[in-house]
Amino acid sequence: MPLAIALESATIETDSHSQEQSMLSPELKAQVLSLPPDDRLTLIAVIVESLKNRTITQSDRSSTIQRMRGLLKTDQPAPTDEEVAAMLEERRVTNAF
C-alpha cells in the first residue's frame, strides 16, 4: 500500500469540540507494519511534524495531569523512612547476586 493511501486512511481531524477517527487502531497498526521501512520512517516524520504544530490547551494539560495523578493513587499510606530503608536494603541484597 502506498504511503499516501495509508496517510489518507489514518487522518485524524481535531478541533476544540470533537475528535474523529476514520480508522481503528488495529487496522492502522496492521497497515503501518505492512509498509516498507523507508515509508514507515517517512510516516514517523509526518506524525512528529503534525505534533509540533499542535497547540496544547490548558484543559488538555490539566486532563493529562489528572490522569497521571490517578495512576499514582493508592489506598495505602506512604511508607515510613524505616520501611523505605528496609526495601532499599532488600533490593541491594537481591541485586547483589
C-alpha positions as CSV (number, residue, x, y, z in Angstrom):
1,M,0.0,0.0,0.0
2,P,1.5,3.4,-0.9
3,L,2.3,5.7,1.9
4,A,-0.1,8.4,0.6
5,I,-3.1,6.0,0.9
6,A,-2.0,5.0,4.4
7,L,-1.8,8.6,5.4
8,E,-5.2,9.5,4.0
9,S,-6.8,6.5,5.8
10,A,-5.2,7.4,9.1
11,T,-6.2,11.0,9.1
12,I,-7.4,12.3,12.5
13,E,-9.1,15.6,12.4
14,T,-9.0,17.5,15.7
15,D,-10.9,20.6,16.8
16,S,-11.7,22.0,20.2
17,H,-15.0,20.1,20.4
18,S,-14.5,16.7,18.9
19,Q,-12.1,14.1,17.5
20,E,-13.0,12.0,14.6
21,Q,-11.0,8.9,13.8
22,S,-11.5,7.3,10.4
23,M,-9.7,4.0,11.2
24,L,-9.5,1.7,14.2
25,S,-6.1,1.3,15.8
26,P,-5.6,-2.4,15.0
27,E,-6.3,-1.7,11.3
28,L,-3.9,1.3,11.3
29,K,-1.2,-0.8,13.0
30,A,-1.5,-3.6,10.5
31,Q,-1.2,-1.1,7.6
32,V,1.8,0.7,9.1
33,L,3.6,-2.6,9.8
34,S,3.0,-3.7,6.2
35,L,4.8,-0.6,4.9
36,P,8.4,-0.7,3.8
37,P,10.9,0.7,6.4
38,D,11.5,3.9,4.4
39,D,7.8,4.6,4.3
40,R,7.4,4.0,8.0
41,L,10.2,6.4,8.7
42,T,8.5,9.0,6.5
43,L,5.3,8.4,8.4
44,I,7.0,9.0,11.7
45,A,8.4,12.3,10.4
46,V,4.9,13.3,9.2
47,I,3.4,12.5,12.6
48,V,6.2,14.3,14.5
49,E,5.8,17.4,12.3
50,S,2.0,17.4,12.9
51,L,2.5,17.3,16.6
52,K,5.0,20.2,16.6
53,N,2.3,22.4,15.2
54,R,-0.4,21.3,17.7
55,T,-1.3,23.8,20.4
56,I,-1.8,22.2,23.8
57,T,-4.7,23.8,25.6
58,Q,-4.9,24.3,29.3
59,S,-7.7,21.7,29.5
60,D,-5.6,19.1,27.6
61,R,-2.7,19.7,30.0
62,S,-4.9,19.5,33.1
63,S,-6.6,16.4,31.8
64,T,-3.2,14.7,31.3
65,I,-2.0,15.7,34.8
66,Q,-5.2,14.3,36.4
67,R,-4.8,11.0,34.6
68,M,-1.2,10.8,35.8
69,R,-2.2,11.6,39.4
70,G,-4.8,8.8,39.1
71,L,-2.1,6.3,38.2
72,L,-0.2,7.2,41.3
73,K,-3.2,7.0,43.7
74,T,-3.2,4.3,46.3
75,D,-5.3,3.5,49.3
76,Q,-2.2,2.6,51.4
77,P,-0.3,5.2,53.4
78,A,3.1,6.3,52.3
79,P,5.9,4.0,53.6
80,T,7.9,5.2,56.6
81,D,11.6,6.1,56.4
82,E,12.3,2.8,58.1
83,E,10.2,0.8,55.6
84,V,11.9,2.6,52.7
85,A,15.3,1.8,54.1
86,A,14.3,-1.9,54.5
87,M,13.1,-2.0,50.9
88,L,16.3,-0.5,49.6
89,E,18.4,-2.9,51.6
90,E,16.4,-5.8,50.3
91,R,16.8,-4.6,46.8
92,R,20.6,-4.2,47.3
93,V,20.9,-7.7,48.6
94,T,18.7,-9.1,45.8
95,N,20.6,-7.3,43.1
96,A,24.0,-8.2,44.5
97,F,23.6,-11.8,43.4
